[in-house]
């Protein structure tokens, strides 16, 4: 059986922490920023944890 390949698109979007949790960037931060409050854009700039419903699928895509 051949080795399982990492899904490169997912590897570029998700980071695995030292404890094995998955971190991702938040949406709505790439354009139309003038009308969004600074408070909101600062909040969106932080990374957040991946939703529990997605973790199993993403772990599989990352070959873990």
C-alpha positions as CSV (number, residue, x, y, z in Angstrom):
1,X,0.0,0.0,0.0
2,X,1.5,3.4,-0.9
3,X,2.1,6.1,1.6
4,X,-0.7,8.5,2.2
5,X,0.0,12.0,0.9
6,X,-0.7,15.2,2.9
7,X,-3.4,17.4,1.4
8,X,-1.2,20.4,0.6
9,X,-4.1,22.9,0.4
10,X,-5.1,22.0,4.0
11,X,-1.5,22.0,5.2
12,X,-1.2,25.6,4.1
13,X,-4.4,26.6,5.9
14,X,-4.1,24.8,9.2
15,X,-1.3,24.7,11.8
16,X,-0.9,21.9,14.3
17,X,0.1,23.1,17.8
18,X,2.6,21.2,20.0
19,X,-0.2,19.5,21.9
20,X,-1.9,18.4,18.6
21,X,-4.7,21.0,18.4
22,X,-5.5,22.6,15.1
23,X,-5.4,26.3,14.5
24,X,-6.8,28.3,11.6
25,X,-7.0,31.9,10.4
26,X,-10.4,33.6,10.6
27,X,-12.4,34.6,7.5
28,X,-13.6,38.2,6.6
29,X,-10.2,39.8,7.0
30,X,-9.0,40.0,3.5
31,X,-10.9,43.0,1.9
32,X,-13.5,45.7,2.5
33,X,-11.8,46.6,5.8
34,X,-12.7,50.3,5.9
35,X,-16.2,49.8,7.0
36,X,-15.4,47.2,9.6
37,X,-14.6,48.5,13.1
38,X,-11.0,48.3,14.3
39,X,-12.1,46.2,17.2
40,X,-13.5,43.6,14.8
41,X,-10.5,43.5,12.5
42,X,-8.2,43.0,15.5
43,X,-10.3,40.1,16.7
44,X,-10.4,38.5,13.2
45,X,-6.6,38.8,12.9
46,X,-6.1,36.2,15.7
47,X,-5.9,32.5,15.0
48,X,-8.7,30.4,16.4
49,X,-9.2,26.7,17.1
50,X,-10.8,24.5,14.4
51,X,-14.4,23.5,15.0
52,X,-14.7,20.1,16.7
53,X,-16.9,18.8,13.8
54,X,-14.0,19.4,11.3
55,X,-11.1,18.0,13.3
56,X,-11.4,14.3,12.3
57,X,-11.6,15.2,8.6
58,X,-8.7,17.6,8.8
59,X,-6.5,15.3,10.8
60,X,-7.0,12.7,8.1
61,X,-6.2,15.2,5.3
62,X,-3.0,16.1,7.1
63,X,-2.0,12.4,7.4
64,X,-2.1,12.3,11.2
